[in-house]
Amino acid sequence: MNTDDRMEQVMNKFEKTHAWNLPVVDKHNRYAGILSQSSIFAFYRNSLLSQYEL
């Protein structure tokens, strides 16, 4: 996946590959890191929780 992929593209790549971790490359095709589904889900969960905290 690329650093400029939209979230919809990212989730489609996870769905197609059945992978929990995917490598990320920048616009020069250089390794930029790893993205995991669990980190995405944790961020999403924390975002939801912060919206509903009193």
C-alpha positions as CSV (number, residue, x, y, z in Angstrom):
1,M,0.0,0.0,0.0
2,N,1.1,3.6,-0.5
3,T,1.2,6.4,2.0
4,D,-1.3,8.4,0.0
5,D,-3.9,5.6,-0.2
6,R,-7.4,6.5,1.0
7,M,-8.9,4.5,3.9
8,E,-11.3,2.7,1.6
9,Q,-8.4,1.5,-0.6
10,V,-6.5,0.4,2.5
11,M,-9.4,-1.6,3.9
12,N,-9.9,-3.2,0.4
13,K,-6.3,-4.3,0.4
14,F,-6.7,-5.9,3.8
15,E,-9.9,-7.6,2.7
16,K,-8.3,-9.0,-0.6
17,T,-5.1,-10.2,1.1
18,H,-6.7,-11.5,4.3
19,A,-3.5,-10.0,6.0
20,W,-3.4,-8.3,9.4
21,N,-0.3,-6.3,8.5
22,L,0.7,-4.7,5.2
23,P,3.9,-2.9,4.2
24,V,3.6,0.8,3.3
25,V,5.8,2.6,0.7
26,D,6.1,6.3,0.0
27,K,5.7,8.0,-3.4
28,H,9.3,7.0,-4.3
29,N,8.5,3.4,-3.6
30,R,10.6,3.4,-0.5
31,Y,9.6,1.4,2.6
32,A,7.8,3.7,5.1
33,G,6.6,1.1,7.6
34,I,3.9,-1.4,8.5
35,L,0.2,-0.8,9.0
36,S,-1.9,-3.3,11.0
37,Q,-5.6,-3.8,11.1
38,S,-5.5,-3.9,14.9
39,S,-3.9,-0.4,15.0
40,I,-6.7,0.9,12.7
41,F,-9.4,-0.7,14.8
42,A,-7.9,0.6,18.0
43,F,-7.7,4.2,16.6
44,Y,-11.3,3.9,15.5
45,R,-12.5,2.6,18.8
46,N,-10.7,5.3,20.8
47,S,-12.2,7.9,18.4
48,L,-15.7,6.6,19.1
49,L,-15.1,6.5,22.9
50,S,-13.8,10.0,23.0
51,Q,-16.9,11.3,21.3
52,Y,-19.2,9.7,23.9
53,E,-17.2,10.5,27.1
54,L,-19.0,13.0,29.3
